[in-house]
């Protein structure tokens, strides 16, 4: 298997802290952040928003990348994850980022998104596809973290489920769980749910007529 290409993001050490300096950084399109790791390292950093967004589009919150920290001209590179991104509640801008440095030789626990492929045959019999868990907790080496967990659902009939123990994970990746829970399944569309929808439509129609 070919090795995954690893992205690089360059950031600078941030010396001024507090609301005022951070507000001025954001006005220049720069996002304040923090780099930390399991050993207690804590470095205040700042990074231009555009390259941060570009790297995040590639790595999300689960793929390792090289974080290059420029500290007065001295550059250090750390294998890292984007641990947390904060967005402005009103404007489409980033307000803060946390980077987490990882040890490539040690296992790491992370949550990875579930993605389904195919169309369940049970849909033709009146069923609907339900995703009961949209993320799964796994443990593996940082470079082995999959982008997502893919589940093929084409053969699922009504009342069929895919449980956590049914999923084949990539080499080196282990799912963490105590019970063999269902991850996805095809459930029947009951008459009760249809009746409820019809009643809502009738009520809405009645309200519209009354309003007229």
SVG drawing of the C-alpha trace seen along z (x, -y; Angstrom):
<svg xmlns="http://www.w3.org/2000/svg" viewBox="-61 -45 78 54">
<polyline fill="none" stroke="black" stroke-width="0.4" points="0.0,0.0 1.4,-3.4 2.1,-5.8 -0.2,-8.7 1.2,-12.1 1.6,-14.3 0.7,-18.0 2.7,-20.7 1.4,-23.9 3.7,-26.7 2.7,-28.8 4.5,-31.4 4.9,-31.6 2.5,-34.1 3.9,-36.4 1.0,-38.8 -2.0,-37.3 -5.4,-38.5 -8.6,-39.8 -7.1,-42.9 -4.1,-41.4 -6.1,-38.4 -8.8,-40.7 -6.1,-42.6 -4.8,-39.3 -8.2,-38.2 -8.7,-41.6 -5.6,-40.7 -6.8,-37.3 -4.7,-35.5 -6.0,-32.9 -4.6,-32.7 -4.1,-29.2 -2.3,-26.8 0.0,-23.8 0.1,-21.2 0.9,-17.6 0.7,-14.7 4.0,-15.8 2.7,-19.2 4.1,-21.3 2.1,-24.5 3.1,-26.9 1.0,-29.9 0.9,-30.2 -0.7,-32.2 -1.5,-31.1 -2.9,-32.7 -6.5,-31.6 -6.3,-30.7 -3.5,-28.1 -5.1,-26.8 -8.4,-26.2 -6.6,-24.5 -4.7,-22.1 -7.9,-21.4 -9.8,-20.5 -7.2,-17.8 -6.6,-16.4 -9.8,-17.3 -9.5,-16.3 -8.1,-12.8 -5.2,-13.0 -1.6,-13.7 0.2,-16.6 3.5,-18.4 3.1,-21.5 6.2,-23.7 6.5,-26.3 8.7,-29.3 10.1,-30.6 12.1,-33.7 13.6,-32.1 14.2,-28.7 11.8,-26.2 10.6,-23.0 8.4,-20.5 5.9,-18.4 3.5,-15.6 0.1,-16.9 -3.6,-16.8 -6.1,-19.7 -7.8,-19.1 -10.3,-21.9 -11.5,-24.7 -13.7,-27.5 -15.8,-29.6 -17.3,-33.1 -21.0,-32.6 -22.0,-35.4 -19.2,-35.8 -17.7,-33.0 -14.3,-33.2 -12.2,-31.1 -11.5,-32.5 -9.2,-29.9 -7.4,-26.7 -5.9,-24.0 -3.2,-21.7 -2.3,-18.4 1.2,-17.0 1.2,-13.2 3.8,-10.5 3.9,-8.4 4.9,-5.3 2.1,-5.4 -1.5,-4.4 -4.1,-7.2 -7.8,-7.1 -9.9,-9.1 -13.5,-9.3 -13.8,-8.7 -16.9,-9.4 -19.0,-6.5 -19.7,-6.6 -22.1,-4.2 -21.8,-3.0 -24.4,-1.4 -28.2,-1.5 -29.9,1.1 -32.2,3.5 -34.5,3.1 -35.5,-0.4 -37.5,1.2 -39.5,3.1 -40.5,0.0 -37.5,-0.4 -35.3,-3.3 -31.6,-3.5 -30.8,-4.6 -27.3,-5.5 -27.3,-4.8 -23.7,-5.8 -22.2,-8.5 -18.8,-8.1 -16.9,-5.2 -14.1,-5.4 -10.9,-3.6 -7.4,-3.2 -4.3,-3.0 -1.0,-4.6 -1.5,-8.2 -0.5,-7.5 -2.9,-4.6 -6.0,-6.7 -8.5,-6.2 -10.2,-9.2 -13.5,-7.5 -15.0,-4.0 -16.8,-2.8 -19.7,-0.4 -21.2,1.3 -25.0,1.5 -26.2,2.8 -27.3,6.2 -29.2,4.9 -32.9,5.9 -35.6,4.6 -34.7,5.2 -31.1,6.0 -28.3,4.3 -24.5,4.0 -23.0,4.3 -19.7,3.1 -18.3,6.6 -19.3,7.0 -17.1,4.2 -13.7,4.9 -11.3,2.2 -7.9,1.4 -4.8,3.2 -3.6,1.7 -7.0,0.2 -9.2,1.5 -12.7,0.3 -13.4,-0.4 -16.6,0.9 -18.2,2.9 -21.3,4.1 -21.9,5.3 -24.1,2.4 -25.7,1.7 -24.0,-1.0 -26.4,-1.2 -29.5,0.7 -32.6,0.7 -35.8,0.1 -39.4,0.5 -41.4,-2.7 -44.3,-2.0 -47.9,-2.9 -47.9,-4.9 -45.2,-7.2 -47.1,-7.6 -50.4,-8.3 -48.6,-10.9 -47.3,-12.6 -50.8,-12.6 -52.3,-14.0 -49.7,-16.8 -50.6,-17.6 -54.3,-17.7 -53.7,-19.9 -51.5,-22.3 -54.1,-22.4 -56.8,-23.2 -54.8,-26.0 -54.2,-27.5 -57.9,-27.4 -58.8,-29.0 -56.2,-31.7 -57.9,-32.4"/>
</svg>
